[in-house]
Amino acid sequence: MTVAGSSAPPAVSPEAHAAAVNDLIGKYRALPPGARVRLGKKSSNLFRFGAGAAADTTRLDTSALTGVLDVDAESRTAEVQGMTTYEDLVSATLARGMMPLVVPQLKTITLGGAVTGLGIESTSFRHGLPHESVLEMDILTPGGEIVTATPNGEHADLFQGFPNSYGTLGYALRLKIELQPVAPYVRLEHRRVASSDLASVITELCDPDAVGGPDFVDGTVFTPGEQYLTVGRFTDDPGPGPSDYTGQQIFYRSIRERTVDHLTAHDYIWRWDTDWFWCSRAFGVQHPLVRRVWPRRYRRSDVYRKIVAFDRRIGFSSQAHRLTRTPQEEPVIQDVEIPVDRLAEFLDAFHTDVGITPVWLCPLRLRGKQRWPLYPMEPGELYVNVGFWSTVPEVPGRPDAHNRRVEELVADLGGHKSLYSTVHYDEGEFWKHYNGPAYRALKRRYDPHGRLPDLYSKVTGSGRA
């Protein structure tokens, strides 16, 4: 079955993949000891801008490692090159009537990036995080060797420690992942839920033992006290006709306006990308007149992210605040995981102390009993990812006050914080949260000469590129 909106890109041959891997290894090994190196990817979804890479950093060209090798409908697996975007991966799998178990919300997130970092979506209450559906990985280690990491093989320690290592233990060049079958459409129910009932309703919807439970669950908090849970199920029925939120209509606004909706499977997967959740409003893209003239092909997350990066680079917004004598803005761009029974406490404090809306909610439970050392969530426990991406006026003399408050809340409530954005922990506290002993053991085995920066240096910008 081919799903509407999908068009499979050409498969990469094994010979082409082998040649690309050999070329990358050769270039990496040719670098002198101590040389700074980073992957030369076309896009990024990180929000740690800092000062950028040092001038002497070598960018390794990965453009030949951005395709899908094979999609096997019988085994429900795909072999994928590490720098492949989910946009291309989803096109290849939907053309065969399947999708990855978890597809992060933004099109240019790469499979390798979601595994070495973290990804999440509305299937995560059922299927966990993207790395939990990986069966094996070919990893280029900091020492310039290729190892195949599997759950139980010689490099099982690297397999388990690779998630949340953010490229400091090597680069995934090939991954074999599990897939799931899809139906042509997704039926959505947007349920308004009282604040007092939010945690209990999420828990009920995400009961792993429930028969006939939903395929997708996420939520949106529009204001304190006004929140909705969106429950999705695959269906063969298009309803009155699937909605289209890639044109003049905007998906997140429909949550308040509709009780029931239908999308194609393709459009459901990418429902958040067109308007970067709701963040496109910062560029005026949601104004009807601007939207008509803003080309549809540029209504996508990577375009908006490039605009933000350009602004950070030239300092236009900061200069505007100085000229208008208005407070500077502190970017608060974070995703955190909070145990479901502490969610109300987090939201109450967040609304009072930070005040950003809307806020995204996404239930999450690890898929099995496996623990992942560098992001030590408890198997069997239900968490809720809380995502918020905006700016707030700086506290005078404390430019990071709101981000530090978020980190304090996460620690106090037994949660975890994703590292794609700014990190303000001191080094001791950081390693307490992210299992310093396990990480150092992996570094000793796979990067004994310190060819790549350690995780703390990487995410705080205190070390090399």
Buried (B, 14 or more C-beta within 10 A) or exposed (E): EEBEBBEBBEBBEEEBBEEBBEBBBEEBEEBEEEEBBBBEBEBBBBBBBEEEBEEEBBEBEBEBBBBBBBBEBEEBBBBBBBBBBBBBBBBBBBBBBBBBBBBBBBBBBBBBBBBBBBBBBBBBBBBBBBBBBBBBBBBBBBBBEBBBBBEEEEBEBBBBBBBBBBBBBBBBBBBBBBBBEBBBBBBBBBBEBEBEEBBEBBBEBBEEEEEEBBBBBBBBBBEBEBBBBBBBBBBEEBBEEBBEBBEEEBBBBBBEEEEEBBBBBBBBBBBBBBBBBBBBBBBEBBEEEEBEEBEEEEBBBBBBBEBBBEBBEEEEBEEEBEEEEEEEBBBBBBBBBBBBBBBBBBBEBBBEBBBBBBBBBBBBBBBEEEBBBBBEBEEEBBBBBBBBBBBBEBBEEEEBBBBBBBBEBBBEBBBBBBBBBBBBBEEEEBBEBBBBEBBEBBBEBBBEEEBBBBBBBBBBBEBBB
